C-alpha cells in the first residue's frame, strides 16, 4: 500500500482498445511512455490534500504529463503496485470523474 502526500493520485490506467467498435485495428502503445494522450483509469490511492470530489475507485479522465522537456510532454512517474501499473498524476491533471 502507498501513502500519497499532498494533491497526488495513483491511477490504474485502462488498457487501450485494440479494435474500434467498427472493427478498425488501432495502434496499441507498448507502454505508457508511448501513450501521450488523454486517458481514463481508476483511482487506486489518493493523497490527503485531494478534494473530496475524487474518491478511491472513481473512474477519471486525466491527461498524462504536464511537464515539457525539449518541446515534448513527458510522462508522469509510473510504477508497479501488486499486479497493477499505476501512474502518479496531480489533482490538477484530472479533468473529471466519469459516472
N, C-alpha and C positions, 0 to 999 in steps of 0.2 A: 504494500500500500504506500502511496505517496502522500505527503503532506505539503500541499502547494501554499505558497505565501503570496500575499498581495492580490492583484486583479489578474490572476493567471488561471487558465483552464487546461486540462488534459483531455483531448478529444480523440476518440477512436474513429478514424475516417472510414466512410462507407467505401466498399470496393467499387471501382469504376465499372460501368456497364461495358461489356464486350460487343454486344449486338443491340442495336436500337429496336424499338417496337416494330418498325417496318422491315427489319431484317438486315439492315446495313451494318457491316462489321466496322467497328471503330478501333483506332489505335489505342491500346491499353498501355499506360505508363508502367514501366518496370518497378519504379519506386517513387517515393514522394518527391525526390529531387527533380524528377522529370515532370511532375504534375504541378505546374504553377498556374493555378486557376481557383475559381470559387468552388468550394466543396461542401459536402454535408457530412455529418458524423454525429456520434453520440457522446455527450459529456460523461467522462468517467470519474474525474476528480475536479474540484474547483477550490480556489483559494478563498480565504475568509473575506477578502475585500470585494469579491464579485457580488454584483447586485442580486437581490432575491428573485428577480425575474428569470434567472438562469439556474436550473437545478441539475443535479446529477441524474442521468438517464434521459435528459432532454435531447431531442434531435435538433441540431443547429445548422445554420448556413453560415459559413465563415470563409474568410479569404486567407490563403496561405501566404504568409510573409508580408511584412510591411517595410522591410529594410531593403535598401537599394545599394548595390555594390557594382561598380563598373557598368552602370545602366541596366542591370539585371536585378529583378526582385529575387532575393534569396529565400530559401525555405526556412521555416521555423525549426526549432530543435525537435527532434523525434527520438524516441527510444522504444525499447521493448518492455512491456509490463505484463507478466504472466504470459499469456498466449497472444496478446494484442500489441499491435504497433500503435503508439499514441503520439499525437502531435501536440506540442505546447503552443497555445495561442493566447494572446492578451484579450482581455474583455473587449477592448476597442476593435478587435478583429472579428467579432461576432456580429453579423448583420441582423439575424432574427432567430427566434425559436420556431421550429416547424411543428405545428399542432396537427 
